[in-house]
Amino acid sequence: MEIVGKIIDILEEQSGNGRNGEWRKQSYILETLDQYPKKVCMDVWGDKIDTFDLKKGEQVTAKVNVESREFNGKWYTDVKIWAVDRQGGASTNIAPVNAANDFQNQGAQPSSGPEEVPPPSADDELPF
């Protein structure tokens, strides 16, 4: 999935120790360029923080994975950046090792352009 927008804020970097060793996380607030802009908080983990080197005010296309998980009856959603294309053609891509498998596991195909949305059918009507 891709999200296009402008980095409007960079939150304080977080770090700690977990069962797999030390970790680092940097959160960025991106505002979409839509007619009605939306703000999205996205995370970059580990060495990608230094590799991407995102700056406030940059316009980017962030390639992200969205994942939700349940913990103690509540659901939490993560938006993790795995690649960045900067406005003007510069690209910083760090694809997951098994990116092809990730697409297959998610039931999605890599996007090669705008997606076509089929027209609604009679079965798609909501009961209210």
N, CA, C and O atoms as a GROMACS GRO file, in nm:
protein
  512
    1MET      N    1   0.085  -0.116   0.000
    1MET     CA    2   0.000   0.000   0.000
    1MET      C    3   0.090   0.123   0.000
    1MET      O    4   0.197   0.124   0.062
    2GLU      N    5   0.047   0.227  -0.070
    2GLU     CA    6   0.122   0.352  -0.076
    2GLU      C    7   0.039   0.467  -0.020
    2GLU      O    8  -0.082   0.475  -0.043
    3ILE      N    9   0.106   0.555   0.052
    3ILE     CA   10   0.042   0.676   0.104
    3ILE      C   11   0.127   0.793   0.060
    3ILE      O   12   0.247   0.798   0.089
    4VAL      N   13   0.065   0.889  -0.011
    4VAL     CA   14   0.136   1.005  -0.062
    4VAL      C   15   0.100   1.125   0.024
    4VAL      O   16  -0.017   1.149   0.053
    5GLY      N   17   0.203   1.201   0.064
    5GLY     CA   18   0.175   1.318   0.145
    5GLY      C   19   0.301   1.392   0.184
    5GLY      O   20   0.409   1.370   0.130
    6LYS      N   21   0.284   1.480   0.281
    6LYS     CA   22   0.392   1.566   0.330
    6LYS      C   23   0.417   1.534   0.477
    6LYS      O   24   0.323   1.522   0.555
    7ILE      N   25   0.544   1.519   0.514
    7ILE     CA   26   0.581   1.497   0.654
    7ILE      C   27   0.559   1.628   0.728
    7ILE      O   28   0.625   1.728   0.700
    8ILE      N   29   0.465   1.628   0.824
    8ILE     CA   30   0.435   1.753   0.896
    8ILE      C   31   0.490   1.752   1.038
    8ILE      O   32   0.498   1.858   1.102
    9ASP      N   33   0.528   1.634   1.090
    9ASP     CA   34   0.584   1.628   1.225
    9ASP      C   35   0.666   1.502   1.241
    9ASP      O   36   0.637   1.398   1.180
   10ILE      N   37   0.769   1.511   1.322
   10ILE     CA   38   0.853   1.396   1.355
   10ILE      C   39   0.852   1.382   1.506
   10ILE      O   40   0.894   1.473   1.578
   11LEU      N   41   0.803   1.268   1.554
   11LEU     CA   42   0.794   1.246   1.698
   11LEU      C   43   0.929   1.198   1.753
   11LEU      O   44   1.016   1.157   1.678
   12GLU      N   45   0.944   1.205   1.884
   12GLU     CA   46   1.068   1.166   1.949
   12GLU      C   47   1.096   1.017   1.926
   12GLU      O   48   1.006   0.933   1.936
   13GLU      N   49   1.222   0.986   1.896
   13GLU     CA   50   1.262   0.847   1.875
   13GLU      C   51   1.248   0.768   2.005
   13GLU      O   52   1.281   0.817   2.113
   14GLN      N   53   1.200   0.646   1.992
   14GLN     CA   54   1.186   0.556   2.106
   14GLN      C   55   1.283   0.440   2.089
   14GLN      O   56   1.311   0.398   1.976
   15SER      N   57   1.334   0.387   2.200
   15SER     CA   58   1.424   0.272   2.193
   15SER      C   59   1.409   0.192   2.321
   15SER      O   60   1.355   0.238   2.421
   16GLY      N   61   1.458   0.071   2.315
   16GLY     CA   62   1.452  -0.016   2.432
   16GLY      C   63   1.515  -0.151   2.404
   16GLY      O   64   1.578  -0.172   2.300
   17ASN      N   65   1.497  -0.241   2.498
   17ASN     CA   66   1.547  -0.378   2.485
   17ASN      C   67   1.430  -0.473   2.490
   17ASN      O   68   1.343  -0.461   2.577
   18GLY      N   69   1.427  -0.567   2.399
   18GLY     CA   70   1.323  -0.668   2.394
   18GLY      C   71   1.386  -0.806   2.393
   18GLY      O   72   1.507  -0.821   2.408
   19ARG      N   73   1.303  -0.906   2.375
   19ARG     CA   74   1.355  -1.042   2.375
   19ARG      C   75   1.449  -1.070   2.258
   19ARG      O   76   1.528  -1.164   2.262
   20ASN      N   77   1.439  -0.987   2.151
   20ASN     CA   78   1.527  -1.004   2.034
   20ASN      C   79   1.643  -0.905   2.034
   20ASN      O   80   1.712  -0.891   1.933
   21GLY      N   81   1.665  -0.836   2.145
   21GLY     CA   82   1.774  -0.738   2.154
   21GLY      C   83   1.722  -0.595   2.154
   21GLY      O   84   1.606  -0.569   2.182
   22GLU      N   85   1.813  -0.503   2.121
   22GLU     CA   86   1.778  -0.361   2.121
   22GLU      C   87   1.690  -0.328   2.001
   22GLU      O   88   1.701  -0.389   1.895
   23TRP      N   89   1.602  -0.227   2.020
   23TRP     CA   90   1.517  -0.182   1.911
   23TRP      C   91   1.508  -0.030   1.913
   23TRP      O   92   1.527   0.033   2.017
   24ARG      N   93   1.478   0.027   1.794
   24ARG     CA   94   1.457   0.171   1.777
   24ARG      C   95   1.334   0.191   1.692
   24ARG      O   96   1.309   0.114   1.599
   25LYS      N   97   1.256   0.295   1.723
   25LYS     CA   98   1.137   0.327   1.646
   25LYS      C   99   1.124   0.478   1.636
   25LYS      O  100   1.137   0.550   1.735
   26GLN      N  101   1.097   0.526   1.513
   26GLN     CA  102   1.075   0.669   1.489
   26GLN      C  103   0.937   0.683   1.425
   26GLN      O  104   0.908   0.615   1.327
   27SER      N  105   0.854   0.770   1.479
   27SER     CA  106   0.720   0.793   1.425
   27SER      C  107   0.715   0.927   1.352
   27SER      O  108   0.771   1.027   1.396
   28TYR      N  109   0.647   0.925   1.238
   28TYR     CA  110   0.630   1.043   1.153
   28TYR      C  111   0.482   1.067   1.132
   28TYR      O  112   0.404   0.973   1.118
   29ILE      N  113   0.443   1.194   1.128
   29ILE     CA  114   0.305   1.230   1.095
   29ILE      C  115   0.306   1.281   0.951
   29ILE      O  116   0.374   1.378   0.918
   30LEU      N  117   0.230   1.212   0.865
   30LEU     CA  118   0.220   1.247   0.725
   30LEU      C  119   0.079   1.298   0.699
   30LEU      O  120  -0.018   1.238   0.744
   31GLU      N  121   0.069   1.410   0.627
   31GLU     CA  122  -0.061   1.463   0.589
   31GLU      C  123  -0.080   1.436   0.440
   31GLU      O  124   0.003   1.475   0.358
   32THR      N  125  -0.190   1.369   0.406
   32THR     CA  126  -0.215   1.333   0.267
   32THR      C  127  -0.243   1.458   0.184
   32THR      O  128  -0.275   1.564   0.238
   33LEU      N  129  -0.231   1.443   0.053
   33LEU     CA  130  -0.250   1.555  -0.039
   33LEU      C  131  -0.389   1.552  -0.102
   33LEU      O  132  -0.411   1.613  -0.206
   34ASP      N  133  -0.483   1.483  -0.039
   34ASP     CA  134  -0.618   1.470  -0.090
   34ASP      C  135  -0.694   1.602  -0.077
   34ASP      O  136  -0.646   1.697  -0.014
   35GLN      N  137  -0.814   1.607  -0.138
   35GLN     CA  138  -0.900   1.725  -0.127
   35GLN      C  139  -0.930   1.752   0.021
   35GLN      O  140  -0.932   1.867   0.064
   36TYR      N  141  -0.954   1.645   0.098
   36TYR     CA  142  -0.975   1.655   0.242
   36TYR      C  143  -0.860   1.581   0.309
   36TYR      O  144  -0.869   1.461   0.335
   37PRO      N  145  -0.748   1.653   0.338
   37PRO     CA  146  -0.627   1.587   0.389
   37PRO      C  147  -0.652   1.511   0.519
   37PRO      O  148  -0.728   1.555   0.605
   38LYS      N  149  -0.586   1.399   0.530
   38LYS     CA  150  -0.590   1.316   0.651
   38LYS      C  151  -0.449   1.308   0.707
   38LYS      O  152  -0.352   1.314   0.632
   39LYS      N  153  -0.439   1.295   0.836
   39LYS     CA  154  -0.310   1.277   0.901
   39LYS      C  155  -0.293   1.130   0.938
   39LYS      O  156  -0.386   1.067   0.990
   40VAL      N  157  -0.174   1.075   0.910
   40VAL     CA  158  -0.144   0.934   0.938
   40VAL      C  159  -0.013   0.928   1.015
   40VAL      O  160   0.088   0.984   0.972
   41CYS      N  161  -0.015   0.858   1.129
   41CYS     CA  162   0.107   0.834   1.205
   41CYS      C  163   0.167   0.704   1.156
   41CYS      O  164   0.103   0.599   1.161
   42MET      N  165   0.292   0.710   1.108
   42MET     CA  166   0.360   0.594   1.052
   42MET      C  167   0.493   0.575   1.123
   42MET      O  168   0.556   0.671   1.166
   43ASP      N  169   0.534   0.449   1.135
   43ASP     CA  170   0.657   0.416   1.208
   43ASP      C  171   0.764   0.361   1.116
   43ASP      O  172   0.736   0.292   1.018
   44VAL      N  173   0.890   0.394   1.150
   44VAL     CA  174   1.007   0.335   1.086
   44VAL      C  175   1.087   0.269   1.197
   44VAL      O  176   1.109   0.328   1.303
   45TRP      N  177   1.131   0.146   1.172
   45TRP     CA  178   1.202   0.068   1.274
   45TRP      C  179   1.348   0.048   1.238
   45TRP      O  180   1.383   0.036   1.120
   46GLY      N  181   1.434   0.045   1.340
   46GLY     CA  182   1.575   0.006   1.326
   46GLY      C  183   1.658   0.098   1.240
   46GLY      O  184   1.642   0.220   1.242
   47ASP      N  185   1.749   0.037   1.163
   47ASP     CA  186   1.844   0.112   1.081
   47ASP      C  187   1.778   0.189   0.967
   47ASP      O  188   1.839   0.278   0.910
   48LYS      N  189   1.655   0.155   0.935
   48LYS     CA  190   1.583   0.227   0.829
   48LYS      C  191   1.562   0.374   0.867
   48LYS      O  192   1.545   0.459   0.780
   49ILE      N  193   1.563   0.403   0.997
   49ILE     CA  194   1.548   0.542   1.042
   49ILE      C  195   1.659   0.626   0.980
   49ILE      O  196   1.632   0.734   0.926
   50ASP      N  197   1.783   0.577   0.987
   50ASP     CA  198   1.897   0.650   0.932
   50ASP      C  199   1.899   0.643   0.779
   50ASP      O  200   1.936   0.740   0.713
   51THR      N  201   1.859   0.530   0.723
   51THR     CA  202   1.860   0.512   0.578
   51THR      C  203   1.761   0.606   0.511
   51THR      O  204   1.796   0.672   0.413
   52PHE      N  205   1.638   0.613   0.561
   52PHE     CA  206   1.535   0.698   0.500
   52PHE      C  207   1.563   0.846   0.527
   52PHE      O  208   1.542   0.929   0.439
   53ASP      N  209   1.610   0.880   0.648
   53ASP     CA  210   1.645   1.017   0.685
   53ASP      C  211   1.535   1.116   0.643
   53ASP      O  212   1.563   1.214   0.574
   54LEU      N  213   1.411   1.089   0.686
   54LEU     CA  214   1.298   1.174   0.651
   54LEU      C  215   1.306   1.307   0.725
   54LEU      O  216   1.343   1.312   0.843
   55LYS      N  217   1.270   1.415   0.656
   55LYS     CA  218   1.274   1.549   0.713
   55LYS      C  219   1.136   1.611   0.711
   55LYS      O  220   1.054   1.582   0.624
   56LYS      N  221   1.111   1.698   0.808
   56LYS     CA  222   0.985   1.771   0.814
   56LYS      C  223   0.973   1.859   0.690
   56LYS      O  224   1.068   1.927   0.651
   57GLY      N  225   0.854   1.856   0.627
   57GLY     CA  226   0.829   1.934   0.508
   57GLY      C  227   0.849   1.859   0.378
   57GLY      O  228   0.807   1.907   0.272
   58GLU      N  229   0.912   1.740   0.381
   58GLU     CA  230   0.932   1.661   0.260
   58GLU      C  231   0.802   1.603   0.210
   58GLU      O  232   0.717   1.559   0.288
   59GLN      N  233   0.785   1.602   0.077
   59GLN     CA  234   0.672   1.532   0.016
   59GLN      C  235   0.722   1.395  -0.028
   59GLN      O  236   0.821   1.386  -0.102
   60VAL      N  237   0.654   1.290   0.016
   60VAL     CA  238   0.700   1.154  -0.009
   60VAL      C  239   0.583   1.062  -0.047
   60VAL      O  240   0.467   1.093  -0.022
   61THR      N  241   0.619   0.951  -0.107
   61THR     CA  242   0.528   0.839  -0.123
   61THR      C  243   0.583   0.730  -0.033
   61THR      O  244   0.690   0.676  -0.060
   62ALA      N  245   0.511   0.699   0.073
   62ALA     CA  246   0.555   0.598   0.169
   62ALA      C  247   0.488   0.466   0.134
   62ALA      O  248   0.366   0.458   0.123
   63LYS      N  249   0.570   0.363   0.118
   63LYS     CA  250   0.518   0.228   0.095
   63LYS      C  251   0.510   0.164   0.232
   63LYS      O  252   0.609   0.153   0.304
   64VAL      N  253   0.389   0.122   0.268
   64VAL     CA  254   0.365   0.078   0.405
   64VAL      C  255   0.297  -0.059   0.411
   64VAL      O  256   0.234  -0.104   0.316
   65ASN      N  257   0.313  -0.122   0.525
   65ASN     CA  258   0.235  -0.240   0.562
   65ASN      C  259   0.146  -0.198   0.677
   65ASN      O  260   0.191  -0.134   0.772
   66VAL      N  261   0.019  -0.234   0.670
   66VAL     CA  262  -0.077  -0.203   0.775
   66VAL      C  263  -0.115  -0.334   0.841
   66VAL      O  264  -0.153  -0.431   0.775
   67GLU      N  265  -0.103  -0.336   0.974
   67GLU     CA  266  -0.134  -0.459   1.046
   67GLU      C  267  -0.202  -0.425   1.178
   67GLU      O  268  -0.162  -0.332   1.248
   68SER      N  269  -0.306  -0.501   1.211
   68SER     CA  270  -0.376  -0.485   1.339
   68SER      C  271  -0.360  -0.612   1.420
   68SER      O  272  -0.350  -0.722   1.365
   69ARG      N  273  -0.356  -0.595   1.551
   69ARG     CA  274  -0.347  -0.710   1.640
   69ARG      C  275  -0.427  -0.682   1.767
   69ARG      O  276  -0.449  -0.567   1.805
   70GLU      N  277  -0.471  -0.789   1.830
   70GLU     CA  278  -0.553  -0.779   1.951
   70GLU      C  279  -0.465  -0.806   2.073
   70GLU      O  280  -0.380  -0.895   2.072
   71PHE      N  281  -0.487  -0.727   2.179
   71PHE     CA  282  -0.418  -0.748   2.306
   71PHE      C  283  -0.515  -0.712   2.417
   71PHE      O  284  -0.559  -0.597   2.426
   72ASN      N  285  -0.547  -0.808   2.501
   72ASN     CA  286  -0.637  -0.787   2.615
   72ASN      C  287  -0.771  -0.725   2.573
   72ASN      O  288  -0.821  -0.634   2.639
   73GLY      N  289  -0.826  -0.776   2.464
   73GLY     CA  290  -0.958  -0.730   2.420
   73GLY      C  291  -0.960  -0.599   2.344
   73GLY      O  292  -1.067  -0.553   2.304
   74LYS      N  293  -0.844  -0.537   2.322
   74LYS     CA  294  -0.836  -0.413   2.244
   74LYS      C  295  -0.754  -0.438   2.119
   74LYS      O  296  -0.665  -0.523   2.118
   75TRP      N  297  -0.786  -0.364   2.014
   75TRP     CA  298  -0.716  -0.378   1.886
   75TRP      C  299  -0.624  -0.259   1.865
   75TRP      O  300  -0.660  -0.145   1.891
   76TYR      N  301  -0.503  -0.289   1.815
   76TYR     CA  302  -0.400  -0.189   1.788
   76TYR      C  303  -0.357  -0.204   1.643
   76TYR      O  304  -0.338  -0.315   1.594
   77THR      N  305  -0.340  -0.089   1.574
   77THR     CA  306  -0.301  -0.090   1.434
   77THR      C  307  -0.167  -0.022   1.417
   77THR      O  308  -0.145   0.087   1.470
   78ASP      N  309  -0.077  -0.086   1.342
   78ASP     CA  310   0.054  -0.031   1.310
   78ASP      C  311   0.060  -0.002   1.161
   78ASP      O  312   0.014  -0.081   1.078
   79VAL      N  313   0.117   0.113   1.127
   79VAL     CA  314   0.145   0.148   0.988
   79VAL      C  315   0.297   0.161   0.981
   79VAL      O  316   0.355   0.258   1.029
   80LYS      N  317   0.361   0.060   0.920
   80LYS     CA  318   0.508   0.054   0.915
   80LYS      C  319   0.557   0.085   0.774
   80LYS      O  320   0.515   0.023   0.677
   81ILE      N  321   0.648   0.182   0.765
   81ILE     CA  322   0.708   0.220   0.637
   81ILE      C  323   0.819   0.121   0.603
   81ILE      O  324   0.905   0.094   0.686
   82TRP      N  325   0.816   0.067   0.480
   82TRP     CA  326   0.925  -0.022   0.437
   82TRP      C  327   1.001   0.034   0.318
   82TRP      O  328   1.107  -0.018   0.284
   83ALA      N  329   0.949   0.138   0.254
   83ALA     CA  330   1.020   0.205   0.145
   83ALA      C  331   0.966   0.346   0.130
   83ALA      O  332   0.852   0.374   0.165
   84VAL      N  333   1.050   0.435   0.076
   84VAL     CA  334   1.012   0.576   0.058
   84VAL      C  335   1.056   0.622  -0.079
   84VAL      O  336   1.170   0.600  -0.119
   85ASP      N  337   0.966   0.687  -0.152
   85ASP     CA  338   0.999   0.757  -0.277
   85ASP      C  339   0.981   0.904  -0.250
   85ASP      O  340   0.873   0.949  -0.210
   86ARG      N  341   1.087   0.980  -0.270
   86ARG     CA  342   1.080   1.124  -0.248
   86ARG      C  343   1.030   1.194  -0.374
   86ARG      O  344   1.048   1.143  -0.485
   87GLN      N  345   0.968   1.311  -0.357
   87GLN     CA  346   0.922   1.389  -0.471
   87GLN      C  347   1.045   1.426  -0.553
   87GLN      O  348   1.146   1.471  -0.498
   88GLY      N  349   1.036   1.409  -0.684
   88GLY     CA  350   1.149   1.439  -0.771
   88GLY      C  351   1.221   1.314  -0.817
   88GLY      O  352   1.322   1.323  -0.887
   89GLY      N  353   1.171   1.197  -0.777
   89GLY     CA  354   1.225   1.073  -0.831
   89GLY      C  355   1.324   1.001  -0.742
   89GLY      O  356   1.351   0.883  -0.768
   90ALA      N  357   1.380   1.064  -0.639
   90ALA     CA  358   1.474   0.994  -0.552
   90ALA      C  359   1.399   0.885  -0.476
   90ALA      O  360   1.286   0.906  -0.432
   91SER      N  361   1.462   0.770  -0.462
   91SER     CA  362   1.395   0.657  -0.401
   91SER      C  363   1.484   0.592  -0.297
   91SER      O  364   1.604   0.576  -0.319
   92THR      N  365   1.426   0.555  -0.186
   92THR     CA  366   1.494   0.478  -0.084
   92THR      C  367   1.407   0.357  -0.057
   92THR      O  368   1.310   0.364   0.019
   93ASN      N  369   1.443   0.246  -0.118
   93ASN     CA  370   1.363   0.124  -0.103
   93ASN      C  371   1.438   0.021  -0.021
   93ASN      O  372   1.553  -0.012  -0.050
   94ILE      N  373   1.374  -0.028   0.079
   94ILE     CA  374   1.424  -0.140   0.156
   94ILE      C  375   1.310  -0.239   0.159
   94ILE      O  376   1.224  -0.232   0.247
   95ALA      N  377   1.307  -0.330   0.066
   95ALA     CA  378   1.198  -0.426   0.058
   95ALA      C  379   1.219  -0.537   0.160
   95ALA      O  380   1.333  -0.574   0.188
   96PRO      N  381   1.110  -0.591   0.216
   96PRO     CA  382   1.125  -0.705   0.304
   96PRO      C  383   1.192  -0.819   0.230
   96PRO      O  384   1.178  -0.830   0.108
   97VAL      N  385   1.264  -0.903   0.302
   97VAL     CA  386   1.336  -1.014   0.241
   97VAL      C  387   1.242  -1.102   0.160
   97VAL      O  388   1.278  -1.148   0.052
   98ASN      N  389   1.123  -1.125   0.211
   98ASN     CA  390   1.028  -1.211   0.141
   98ASN      C  391   0.906  -1.130   0.097
   98ASN      O  392   0.792  -1.164   0.128
   99ALA      N  393   0.932  -1.021   0.023
   99ALA     CA  394   0.824  -0.933  -0.020
   99ALA      C  395   0.721  -1.006  -0.104
   99ALA      O  396   0.601  -0.982  -0.089
  100ALA      N  397   0.765  -1.096  -0.192
  100ALA     CA  398   0.669  -1.170  -0.275
  100ALA      C  399   0.578  -1.255  -0.188
  100ALA      O  400   0.458  -1.264  -0.214
  101ASN      N  401   0.634  -1.316  -0.086
  101ASN     CA  402   0.552  -1.396   0.005
  101ASN      C  403   0.457  -1.310   0.085
  101ASN      O  404   0.345  -1.352   0.114
  102ASP      N  405   0.501  -1.189   0.123
  102ASP     CA  406   0.412  -1.099   0.197
  102ASP      C  407   0.289  -1.066   0.115
  102ASP      O  408   0.178  -1.067   0.168
  103PHE      N  409   0.307  -1.037  -0.015
  103PHE     CA  410   0.193  -1.007  -0.100
  103PHE      C  411   0.101  -1.127  -0.112
  103PHE      O  412  -0.021  -1.113  -0.109
  104GLN      N  413   0.160  -1.247  -0.126
  104GLN     CA  414   0.078  -1.368  -0.138
  104GLN      C  415   0.003  -1.394  -0.008
  104GLN      O  416  -0.115  -1.429  -0.011
  105ASN      N  417   0.070  -1.377   0.105
  105ASN     CA  418   0.006  -1.401   0.234
  105ASN      C  419  -0.106  -1.302   0.261
  105ASN      O  420  -0.204  -1.336   0.327
  106GLN      N  421  -0.093  -1.180   0.212
  106GLN     CA  422  -0.195  -1.078   0.233
  106GLN      C  423  -0.304  -1.086   0.128
  106GLN      O  424  -0.406  -1.018   0.139
  107GLY      N  425  -0.284  -1.168   0.026
  107GLY     CA  426  -0.383  -1.180  -0.080
  107GLY      C  427  -0.385  -1.058  -0.171
  107GLY      O  428  -0.484  -1.034  -0.239
  108ALA      N  429  -0.276  -0.982  -0.173
  108ALA     CA  430  -0.271  -0.862  -0.255
  108ALA      C  431  -0.163  -0.877  -0.360
  108ALA      O  432  -0.073  -0.960  -0.346
  109GLN      N  433  -0.172  -0.798  -0.463
  109GLN     CA  434  -0.072  -0.795  -0.568
  109GLN      C  435  -0.004  -0.659  -0.564
  109GLN      O  436  -0.067  -0.561  -0.526
  110PRO      N  437   0.124  -0.652  -0.602
  110PRO     CA  438   0.189  -0.523  -0.608
  110PRO      C  439   0.113  -0.431  -0.704
  110PRO      O  440   0.066  -0.474  -0.809
  111SER      N  441   0.103  -0.304  -0.665
  111SER     CA  442   0.028  -0.208  -0.746
  111SER      C  443   0.116  -0.158  -0.859
  111SER      O  444   0.231  -0.120  -0.837
  112SER      N  445   0.062  -0.157  -0.980
  112SER     CA  446   0.136  -0.104  -1.094
  112SER      C  447   0.068   0.022  -1.148
  112SER      O  448   0.111   0.076  -1.250
  113GLY      N  449  -0.034   0.068  -1.082
  113GLY     CA  450  -0.103   0.189  -1.126
  113GLY      C  451  -0.234   0.203  -1.052
  113GLY      O  452  -0.256   0.134  -0.952
  114PRO      N  453  -0.320   0.292  -1.099
  114PRO     CA  454  -0.448   0.311  -1.032
  114PRO      C  455  -0.531   0.184  -1.035
  114PRO      O  456  -0.534   0.112  -1.135
  115GLU      N  457  -0.599   0.158  -0.926
  115GLU     CA  458  -0.682   0.039  -0.917
  115GLU      C  459  -0.820   0.069  -0.974
  115GLU      O  460  -0.874   0.177  -0.954
  116GLU      N  461  -0.876  -0.029  -1.045
  116GLU     CA  462  -1.011  -0.016  -1.095
  116GLU      C  463  -1.107  -0.072  -0.992
  116GLU      O  464  -1.084  -0.179  -0.937
  117VAL      N  465  -1.214   0.001  -0.967
  117VAL     CA  466  -1.314  -0.043  -0.872
  117VAL      C  467  -1.436  -0.090  -0.951
  117VAL      O  468  -1.490  -0.014  -1.030
  118PRO      N  469  -1.479  -0.216  -0.929
  118PRO     CA  470  -1.594  -0.264  -1.004
  118PRO      C  471  -1.721  -0.193  -0.959
  118PRO      O  472  -1.730  -0.149  -0.845
  119PRO      N  473  -1.819  -0.182  -1.050
  119PRO     CA  474  -1.944  -0.117  -1.010
  119PRO      C  475  -2.016  -0.201  -0.906
  119PRO      O  476  -2.000  -0.323  -0.905
  120PRO      N  477  -2.094  -0.139  -0.817
  120PRO     CA  478  -2.164  -0.216  -0.714
  120PRO      C  479  -2.270  -0.308  -0.777
  120PRO      O  480  -2.332  -0.276  -0.878
  121SER      N  481  -2.286  -0.422  -0.712
  121SER     CA  482  -2.390  -0.514  -0.758
  121SER      C  483  -2.505  -0.512  -0.658
  121SER      O  484  -2.495  -0.451  -0.552
  122ALA      N  485  -2.614  -0.577  -0.693
  122ALA     CA  486  -2.732  -0.581  -0.605
  122ALA      C  487  -2.698  -0.649  -0.473
  122ALA      O  488  -2.761  -0.620  -0.371
  123ASP      N  489  -2.600  -0.739  -0.473
  123ASP     CA  490  -2.561  -0.810  -0.351
  123ASP      C  491  -2.485  -0.722  -0.254
  123ASP      O  492  -2.472  -0.755  -0.136
  124ASP      N  493  -2.434  -0.608  -0.302
  124ASP     CA  494  -2.351  -0.519  -0.220
  124ASP      C  495  -2.433  -0.421  -0.137
  124ASP      O  496  -2.375  -0.344  -0.060
  125GLU      N  497  -2.563  -0.421  -0.150
  125GLU     CA  498  -2.644  -0.322  -0.080
  125GLU      C  499  -2.646  -0.349   0.069
  125GLU      O  500  -2.654  -0.463   0.113
  126LEU      N  501  -2.639  -0.243   0.147
  126LEU     CA  502  -2.644  -0.252   0.292
  126LEU      C  503  -2.788  -0.252   0.339
  126LEU      O  504  -2.875  -0.194   0.272
  127PRO      N  505  -2.817  -0.316   0.452
  127PRO     CA  506  -2.955  -0.328   0.500
  127PRO      C  507  -3.010  -0.200   0.562
  127PRO      O  508  -3.125  -0.200   0.607
  128PHE      N  509  -2.935  -0.092   0.566
  128PHE     CA  510  -2.985   0.031   0.626
  128PHE      C  511  -2.960   0.149   0.540
  128PHE      O  512  -2.996   0.261   0.576
   0.00000   0.00000   0.00000
